Amino acid sequence: MPQESNIQRILLVTGLLGAGKTTALRTLEDMGWEAIDNFPIRLLDRLLETEPGSARSEQAAPMAIGFDTRTRGFDPKRTIELVKKLSQRPDLQITTLFLDCAGSELERRYNETRRRHPMSEDKAAATGIAAERELLEPLRRWADVVITTSNFTTNDLQQAIRSQFGSEVPAPTTLTISSFGFSRGTPPLADLVFDMRFLANPHWVDELRPQTGRDAPVGDYIRQDPAFDEAFSRIRDLLLLLLPRYQEQGKAYVHVAFGCTGGRHRSVFMGEQIASALRDAGFSPTLLHRNLASRAADMLEGGKV
């Protein structure tokens, strides 16, 4: 009997065309599964072959295998027989997911995409959908998990897949905190951008101009602005509210950017302070300062603010 850690987890993903198989497989892939789509299911035993007498020395990544009625040689009854046989192997844990959807909703989706149903030939999409449903009925009855996507958005299906097949602890979101100067362009991939130009500008203090937001005198100057404490608290609390929810939604990356005019003082200091507060709250942000080494220039800073 192999150890539980050496058991290969297999999820077979099938169902009606247009019910969401591609979305399901992409979501599983984002969750760390190895995903294969449009696989000739009759070759499943070859895919899962192991050398005689060999055993998996370490846990393999779970594998999601998508197939549907377009697959060459597709036969639901033979598929069920094959999976029953493979399920007897002690090193495999095989689950079948069937994605269902109401015919009227599938018709709407086909009309929106202007795609022809593969089984409709020269008839209406409803004819092909009905024929496909009849062909797939044995698989639907036999499947371990059935998800009906009639009233689902793409996000709803993603959430259902994560809930059903994800680990108990969601994969952590990769968090980046950055600073930048508006005079040198806004970061194109930032999810949240906070403008720090409402704060007093150390650039216009002669002894502070050569320094940056990482230097204590600059930080002390910015803290003296009456707006700083409340702004910092509100931004910190907003991020503490949003970041766990981004993770629950399966968002792999979150980039929070702080900008000021030149990207050397106010944005740097706020980025440093927010990153520190998030670390104290249990997050592990990466901190980047895009324009920290840029030359200070009066012309870029505009007026004395």
C-alpha positions in Angstrom: 0.0 0.0 0.0 1.7 3.3 -1.1 2.0 6.1 1.4 -0.7 8.8 1.0 1.9 11.3 -0.1 2.8 9.1 -3.1 -0.8 8.8 -4.4 -1.3 10.6 -7.7 -4.5 12.7 -7.7 -6.3 12.7 -11.0 -9.3 14.8 -11.9 -11.2 14.0 -15.1 -13.0 17.1 -16.4 -15.8 16.7 -18.9 -19.3 17.8 -19.7 -21.4 19.7 -22.2 -19.5 21.9 -24.7 -19.8 25.5 -23.5 -20.4 24.6 -19.9 -17.1 25.9 -18.7 -14.4 23.1 -19.1 -11.7 25.5 -20.3 -12.3 27.9 -17.4 -12.3 25.0 -15.0 -8.9 23.7 -16.3 -7.3 27.1 -16.3 -8.4 27.6 -12.7 -7.0 24.2 -11.7 -3.8 25.1 -13.5 -3.6 28.4 -11.5 -4.0 26.3 -8.4 -1.0 24.2 -9.1 -2.5 21.3 -11.0 -1.0 19.9 -14.2 -3.7 20.5 -16.8 -4.2 18.7 -20.1 -7.1 19.5 -22.4 -8.7 17.6 -25.3 -6.9 14.4 -24.2 -7.9 11.1 -26.0 -9.3 9.5 -22.9 -8.8 6.0 -24.4 -5.1 6.6 -23.9 -5.5 7.4 -20.2 -3.9 4.1 -19.0 -0.8 4.8 -21.1 -0.5 8.3 -19.7 -0.6 7.0 -16.1 1.7 4.0 -16.7 4.6 3.5 -14.3 7.6 1.3 -14.8 7.1 -2.3 -13.5 8.2 -2.4 -9.8 8.7 1.3 -9.6 7.0 3.7 -7.1 6.7 7.4 -6.9 9.4 8.6 -4.6 7.7 11.9 -4.1 4.2 13.4 -4.4 3.4 14.3 -7.9 1.4 17.4 -8.8 -2.3 16.7 -9.1 -3.3 16.2 -12.7 -6.5 17.6 -14.4 -7.4 15.9 -17.7 -10.1 17.5 -19.9 -12.0 15.7 -22.6 -15.4 16.0 -24.4 -17.5 14.6 -27.3 -15.1 16.1 -29.8 -12.3 13.7 -28.7 -11.6 11.0 -31.3 -13.1 7.7 -30.4 -15.1 9.2 -27.6 -17.3 6.5 -25.9 -18.8 7.2 -22.5 -19.4 3.6 -21.6 -15.8 2.5 -22.5 -14.5 5.6 -20.6 -16.4 4.5 -17.4 -15.0 1.0 -17.7 -11.4 2.3 -18.2 -11.7 4.6 -15.2 -13.2 1.9 -13.0 -10.2 -0.3 -13.9 -7.6 2.4 -13.2 -9.4 3.3 -9.9 -8.4 -0.1 -8.6 -4.7 0.9 -8.6 -3.6 1.8 -5.1 -1.3 4.7 -6.3 -4.2 6.6 -8.0 -7.1 8.7 -6.7 -9.4 9.4 -9.7 -12.3 11.8 -9.5 -14.6 12.7 -12.4 -16.1 16.2 -12.7 -19.0 16.8 -15.0 -20.0 20.3 -16.0 -23.6 20.7 -16.9 -25.7 23.6 -18.1 -29.2 24.3 -19.2 -29.9 24.0 -22.9 -31.3 27.6 -23.2 -28.2 29.0 -21.6 -25.9 27.0 -23.9 -27.9 28.3 -26.9 -27.4 31.9 -25.7 -23.7 31.3 -25.3 -23.4 29.8 -28.8 -25.3 32.7 -30.2 -23.1 35.3 -28.5 -19.9 33.7 -29.7 -21.4 32.9 -33.2 -20.0 29.4 -32.9 -21.6 26.3 -34.4 -22.3 23.4 -32.1 -20.1 20.5 -33.4 -23.0 18.1 -33.3 -25.7 20.3 -34.8 -24.4 19.9 -38.4 -26.6 22.2 -40.5 -29.4 22.4 -37.8 -30.0 24.8 -34.9 -27.7 24.7 -31.9 -30.5 23.2 -29.8 -30.4 20.0 -31.9 -26.7 19.5 -31.3 -27.0 20.3 -27.6 -29.8 17.7 -27.2 -27.8 15.0 -29.0 -24.7 15.8 -26.9 -26.7 15.6 -23.7 -28.1 12.2 -24.6 -24.7 10.9 -25.5 -23.2 12.2 -22.2 -25.9 11.0 -19.9 -24.1 7.9 -18.7 -21.1 10.0 -17.7 -23.2 12.5 -15.9 -24.9 9.8 -13.9 -21.6 8.2 -13.0 -19.6 11.4 -12.3 -18.4 12.0 -8.7 -19.0 15.7 -8.9 -21.6 17.6 -11.0 -21.5 21.4 -11.3 -24.3 23.1 -13.1 -23.1 26.4 -14.6 -26.4 27.8 -16.0 -26.4 30.8 -13.7 -22.7 31.1 -13.2 -20.4 33.9 -14.3 -16.8 32.9 -15.1 -15.8 34.1 -11.6 -18.6 32.0 -10.0 -17.2 28.8 -11.7 -13.7 29.7 -10.7 -14.8 30.0 -7.1 -16.7 26.7 -7.3 -13.6 24.9 -8.6 -11.4 26.4 -5.9 -13.9 25.5 -3.2 -14.3 21.9 -4.4 -10.8 21.0 -5.4 -8.5 23.6 -3.7 -6.4 22.9 -0.7 -7.7 24.0 2.7 -5.3 26.9 2.7 -5.4 29.1 -0.4 -2.1 29.7 -2.1 -0.6 33.0 -0.9 -0.9 36.1 -3.1 2.4 37.5 -4.2 2.3 41.1 -2.9 4.4 44.0 -4.3 4.6 47.5 -2.8 6.3 50.0 -5.0 7.0 53.7 -5.2 7.3 55.8 -8.4 7.3 59.3 -9.8 4.3 60.6 -11.8 6.7 62.8 -13.8 8.3 59.6 -15.1 5.1 57.7 -15.8 2.6 55.5 -13.9 3.4 51.8 -13.5 1.3 50.0 -16.2 0.5 46.9 -14.1 -0.3 48.3 -10.7 -3.6 47.1 -9.2 -4.0 49.9 -6.7 -2.3 53.4 -7.1 -2.2 55.9 -4.3 -1.2 59.5 -5.0 1.0 61.0 -2.3 1.3 64.5 -3.8 -1.1 65.9 -1.2 1.6 65.7 1.4 4.2 68.4 2.1 7.1 68.0 -0.4 10.6 67.6 1.1 12.1 68.5 -2.3 11.7 72.1 -1.4 13.7 71.9 1.8 17.3 72.4 0.8 18.9 70.0 3.2 16.3 67.3 2.5 16.4 67.5 -1.3 19.4 65.2 -1.8 18.0 62.7 0.6 15.2 60.1 0.0 12.2 58.7 1.8 14.4 56.1 3.4 16.3 58.8 5.4 15.0 59.6 8.9 15.0 63.5 8.4 12.7 63.1 5.3 10.4 60.8 7.2 10.2 63.1 10.2 9.3 66.0 7.8 6.5 64.0 6.1 5.1 62.9 9.4 4.7 66.5 10.5 2.1 67.0 7.7 -1.3 67.0 9.5 -2.8 64.8 6.8 -0.2 62.0 7.1 -1.4 60.0 10.1 -5.0 59.7 9.0 -4.0 59.0 5.4 -1.6 56.3 6.4 -4.1 54.7 8.8 -6.9 54.7 6.2 -4.7 53.2 3.4 -3.3 50.6 5.8 -6.8 49.5 6.9 -8.1 49.4 3.3 -5.2 47.1 2.3 -5.8 44.9 5.3 -9.4 44.6 4.2 -8.7 44.0 0.5 -5.7 41.7 0.5 -7.3 38.7 2.2 -10.2 39.0 -0.2 -8.0 39.1 -3.3 -6.4 35.9 -2.0 -9.8 34.3 -1.5 -10.6 35.2 -5.2 -7.5 33.4 -6.2 -5.6 36.5 -7.4 -2.0 35.4 -7.8 -0.4 38.9 -7.8 -1.3 42.2 -6.3 0.8 45.3 -6.9 0.2 48.4 -4.8 1.9 51.5 -6.0 2.6 54.8 -4.2 3.4 57.8 -6.4 4.6 61.4 -5.8 6.0 63.9 -8.3 9.6 62.6 -8.6 9.3 59.3 -6.8 12.1 59.9 -4.3 10.6 61.3 -1.1 6.9 61.0 -0.2 6.0 57.9 -2.2 9.2 56.1 -1.0 8.4 56.9 2.7 4.8 55.9 2.4 5.7 52.6 0.6 8.2 51.8 3.3 5.8 52.5 6.1 2.9 50.5 4.5 5.2 47.6 3.8 6.3 47.5 7.4 2.7 47.6 8.6 1.7 44.8 6.3 4.7 42.7 7.5 3.5 43.2 11.1 0.0 41.9 9.9 1.5 38.7 8.6 2.0 39.6 4.9 5.3 39.3 3.0 5.5 42.1 0.5 8.3 42.8 -1.9 9.3 46.4 -1.8 10.5 48.2 -5.0 11.4 51.9 -5.5 11.5 52.6 -9.2 12.8 56.1 -9.2 14.8 56.2 -6.0 18.1 56.8 -7.8 16.7 59.4 -10.2 18.1 62.9 -10.3 16.2 65.5 -8.3 15.0 68.3 -10.6 13.1 71.4 -9.7 11.4 71.5 -13.1 9.9 68.0 -12.6 8.6 69.0 -9.1 6.5 71.9 -10.4 5.6 74.4 -7.7 6.4 74.4 -4.0 3.9 72.0 -2.5 
